[in-house]
Amino acid sequence: PEINQALEIVERSAYSDGDLYAYEDYLLEVMTQRNAMSNERAEGRAEGRAEGRAEGRAEGRAEGRAEGRAEGERQKSVAIARNLKLMGLSIDQIATATQLSPDEISKI
């Protein structure tokens, strides 16, 4: 660290006052741009996370609706099978009408 500090002092002594001010302004501009780029990346990551969460929620809702519909259809098939069974239809006929398996129908 001491050697690096000494090299920096030697480099600075090679500049005139005007050159030194211009160089420091340049370094300040570079640091400002790096900071801005870093902030943009952080904002981009935050936006990406927000978009990912929104997409995940939408997919979750869609899957939930699909599962709910499938369960509702199954419950309706079971109710129809129960009614057909009470009417005296055979298990094979009920299975054909409701698309339930004969084992499922016999458990009703």
ChimeraX attribute file (.defattr): number of C-alpha atoms within 10 A of each C-alpha:
attribute: neighborCount
match mode: 1-to-1
recipient: residues
	/A:1	6
	/A:2	7
	/A:3	8
	/A:4	9
	/A:5	10
	/A:6	11
	/A:7	12
	/A:8	11
	/A:9	11
	/A:10	11
	/A:11	11
	/A:12	14
	/A:13	11
	/A:14	10
	/A:15	13
	/A:16	10
	/A:17	11
	/A:18	9
	/A:19	12
	/A:20	15
	/A:21	12
	/A:22	13
	/A:23	14
	/A:24	12
	/A:25	12
	/A:26	12
	/A:27	12
	/A:28	12
	/A:29	12
	/A:30	12
	/A:31	12
	/A:32	12
	/A:33	12
	/A:34	12
	/A:35	12
	/A:36	12
	/A:37	12
	/A:38	12
	/A:39	12
	/A:40	12
	/A:41	12
	/A:42	12
	/A:43	12
	/A:44	12
	/A:45	12
	/A:46	12
	/A:47	12
	/A:48	12
	/A:49	12
	/A:50	12
	/A:51	12
	/A:52	12
	/A:53	12
	/A:54	12
	/A:55	12
	/A:56	12
	/A:57	12
	/A:58	12
	/A:59	12
	/A:60	12
	/A:61	12
	/A:62	12
	/A:63	12
	/A:64	12
	/A:65	12
	/A:66	12
	/A:67	12
	/A:68	12
	/A:69	12
	/A:70	12
	/A:71	12
	/A:72	12
	/A:73	13
	/A:74	15
	/A:75	12
	/A:76	13
	/A:77	19
	/A:78	19
	/A:79	14
	/A:80	15
	/A:81	25
	/A:82	16
	/A:83	13
	/A:84	17
	/A:85	17
	/A:86	9
	/A:87	9
	/A:88	9
	/A:89	13
	/A:90	13
	/A:91	19
	/A:92	14
	/A:93	14
	/A:94	23
	/A:95	18
	/A:96	12
	/A:97	13
	/A:98	19
	/A:99	15
	/A:100	17
	/A:101	13
	/A:102	15
	/A:103	10
	/A:104	12
	/A:105	20
	/A:106	11
	/A:107	7
	/A:108	10
